[in-house]
Amino acid sequence: MDLDTDELLSSLTPREENQAIKSFQNTVAVACPACGEPFDDLVVCKQNPTSLDLTKQLDLCVGVDDGQAFIFTHGQ
C-alpha cells in the first residue's frame, strides 16, 4: 500500500487526538487505499505500541507510513 498521507488527511474531518492516537472521520467517502471501498474512520497511531478499545465490531485495513500505523475502519 502506498499512502499519500498529506492528501488523505486533508480530505478527512479531525475527530480526536491524544498522546497515543489521532482519529479522523471520512465524511466525503474517500476510498480506502488497501481495499478500495469507502472507510468510516482513520486512526493514526502516534505511539508504539498503542492499544485500541473498540466499542463495536469493525473490519480493519492497515497501512504504515513513516513508521506510523494508519488503521482504516469499516463498519459491519
Backbone bond lengths (Angstrom), bond angles and torsions (degrees), N, CA, C in turn:
res aa  C-N    CA-C-N  psi(-1)  N-CA   C-N-CA  omega(-1)  CA-C   N-CA-C  phi
1 M - - - 1.450 - - 1.523 107.28 -
2 D 1.311 115.61 129.31 1.461 120.93 177.43 1.518 107.67 -108.32
3 L 1.321 117.23 110.37 1.462 122.09 -175.92 1.517 111.19 -95.83
4 D 1.333 116.43 128.08 1.463 121.31 167.98 1.527 104.87 -99.98
5 T 1.324 116.06 83.78 1.465 120.90 -169.84 1.523 112.79 -66.22
6 D 1.329 118.96 -35.21 1.465 120.28 179.91 1.523 110.67 -62.43
7 E 1.328 116.78 -47.24 1.466 120.75 179.35 1.525 110.56 -66.07
8 L 1.321 116.57 -42.74 1.460 121.27 -179.71 1.528 111.28 -60.21
9 L 1.325 117.37 -51.62 1.465 121.07 -177.11 1.518 112.50 -65.27
10 S 1.327 117.97 -30.08 1.463 120.37 179.40 1.530 111.71 -69.30
11 S 1.334 117.87 -18.10 1.465 122.14 -179.65 1.523 113.02 -92.22
12 L 1.326 118.18 -8.41 1.465 122.14 -172.59 1.522 111.71 -107.18
13 T 1.330 115.85 160.48 1.464 122.73 179.76 1.528 109.84 -97.68
14 P 1.344 119.10 118.68 1.474 120.72 178.45 1.530 110.89 -60.98
15 R 1.359 116.20 140.09 1.460 120.57 179.87 1.513 112.70 -119.24
16 E 1.319 117.51 -54.10 1.467 120.97 -173.14 1.518 108.91 -146.77
17 E 1.343 115.14 147.94 1.463 119.77 173.32 1.507 108.41 -146.14
18 N 1.334 115.82 134.52 1.454 122.24 173.21 1.526 107.72 -142.71
19 Q 1.318 117.04 -167.28 1.471 119.98 -177.21 1.514 113.08 -61.44
20 A 1.330 116.98 -33.90 1.460 121.03 -171.78 1.523 114.47 -94.91
21 I 1.341 117.48 -33.81 1.462 120.01 -173.16 1.524 112.75 -140.68
22 K 1.322 114.53 162.80 1.463 123.65 164.22 1.518 105.10 -126.34
23 S 1.342 117.89 136.79 1.457 119.28 177.44 1.515 110.72 -125.02
24 F 1.322 114.48 150.13 1.456 123.02 -176.70 1.520 108.54 -136.19
25 Q 1.336 116.78 146.24 1.454 121.87 176.29 1.529 108.51 -102.51
26 N 1.323 115.37 138.60 1.454 121.94 179.02 1.532 108.21 -92.28
27 T 1.323 116.89 89.22 1.461 121.38 -175.96 1.528 112.62 -90.05
28 V 1.326 117.64 -5.56 1.468 121.05 -177.51 1.529 113.04 -119.97
29 A 1.335 117.55 17.90 1.473 123.52 175.05 1.526 114.10 58.90
30 V 1.333 116.41 43.55 1.463 121.19 174.00 1.526 107.90 -65.09
31 A 1.327 117.05 140.33 1.460 121.69 179.86 1.530 110.84 -75.94
32 C 1.318 116.00 141.23 1.464 122.63 175.43 1.526 108.89 -66.73
33 P 1.334 118.62 131.15 1.462 120.37 179.78 1.526 113.04 -65.93
34 A 1.336 118.02 -20.63 1.465 120.75 -178.07 1.526 112.40 -85.81
35 C 1.342 116.99 -48.37 1.472 119.67 -173.21 1.524 113.80 -112.14
36 G 1.332 117.82 -12.71 1.452 120.75 178.30 1.518 115.61 85.88
37 E 1.331 117.36 -7.45 1.463 121.65 178.32 1.530 109.51 -90.02
38 P 1.348 117.94 149.48 1.468 118.42 174.79 1.529 110.70 -59.20
39 F 1.322 116.67 140.75 1.461 121.26 179.31 1.516 109.19 -108.31
40 D 1.350 116.45 162.91 1.461 121.20 -178.55 1.526 111.92 -86.16
41 D 1.329 115.70 -53.39 1.465 121.58 -176.05 1.519 110.00 -137.70
42 L 1.319 114.77 157.25 1.460 122.25 173.14 1.516 107.48 -120.70
43 V 1.327 116.44 130.06 1.458 122.36 175.19 1.523 107.12 -115.35
44 V 1.332 116.58 123.60 1.463 122.70 177.75 1.524 107.21 -104.46
45 C 1.329 116.53 119.26 1.467 121.20 -179.80 1.528 109.52 -82.96
46 K 1.330 115.74 122.88 1.462 121.48 -178.82 1.519 112.74 -96.85
47 Q 1.335 116.72 -20.72 1.466 120.71 179.73 1.513 109.34 -116.45
48 N 1.322 115.90 153.62 1.455 121.64 176.41 1.520 107.89 -128.70
49 P 1.307 118.56 117.09 1.462 129.00 -1.39 1.526 111.62 -82.33
50 T 1.330 115.40 163.10 1.460 123.09 178.20 1.517 108.54 -129.81
51 S 1.319 116.76 137.99 1.461 122.18 177.22 1.521 108.93 -105.79
52 L 1.323 116.41 136.28 1.452 121.63 177.96 1.517 109.25 -114.73
53 D 1.321 117.30 133.00 1.459 122.32 174.73 1.524 107.60 -101.37
54 L 1.324 116.57 104.80 1.453 120.99 -178.27 1.523 109.89 -91.16
55 T 1.331 116.45 127.51 1.461 120.95 -178.56 1.518 112.19 -89.29
56 K 1.342 117.66 -12.14 1.459 120.58 177.61 1.522 108.72 -144.34
57 Q 1.325 115.17 162.58 1.459 120.01 179.87 1.526 108.93 -76.74
58 L 1.324 116.17 129.82 1.461 122.20 -176.68 1.516 110.44 -134.88
59 D 1.325 116.04 150.65 1.451 120.83 165.36 1.523 106.14 -85.96
60 L 1.321 116.52 140.01 1.459 121.18 -177.42 1.520 111.02 -123.72
61 C 1.319 116.77 140.82 1.457 123.60 167.17 1.527 105.39 -118.88
62 V 1.327 117.47 145.10 1.466 120.79 -174.65 1.522 109.82 -132.38
63 G 1.330 114.93 139.57 1.453 121.99 172.43 1.514 109.02 -135.96
64 V 1.319 116.26 162.54 1.465 120.93 178.60 1.525 108.17 -127.58
65 D 1.328 115.78 133.68 1.455 121.54 175.61 1.508 107.90 -138.35
66 D 1.308 116.74 126.43 1.459 122.82 177.63 1.527 111.72 52.13
67 G 1.337 116.26 40.01 1.463 121.34 176.20 1.512 115.29 80.09
68 Q 1.340 118.52 2.20 1.462 121.45 178.73 1.523 109.26 -108.67
69 A 1.340 115.63 138.54 1.455 120.29 176.06 1.523 109.97 -82.70
70 F 1.312 115.95 136.07 1.464 124.12 175.24 1.524 106.25 -114.88
71 I 1.347 116.65 116.97 1.450 122.12 -176.98 1.526 108.42 -110.92
72 F 1.332 115.77 119.57 1.455 122.60 -179.60 1.530 107.46 -100.84
73 T 1.339 117.45 122.29 1.468 121.05 -177.81 1.518 110.10 -98.60
74 H 1.331 113.82 142.16 1.463 122.17 176.41 1.520 107.33 -128.11
75 G 1.343 117.54 120.96 1.450 121.51 178.60 1.514 111.26 -65.65
76 Q 1.318 115.53 155.26 1.472 121.06 -178.79 1.493 110.83 -84.55
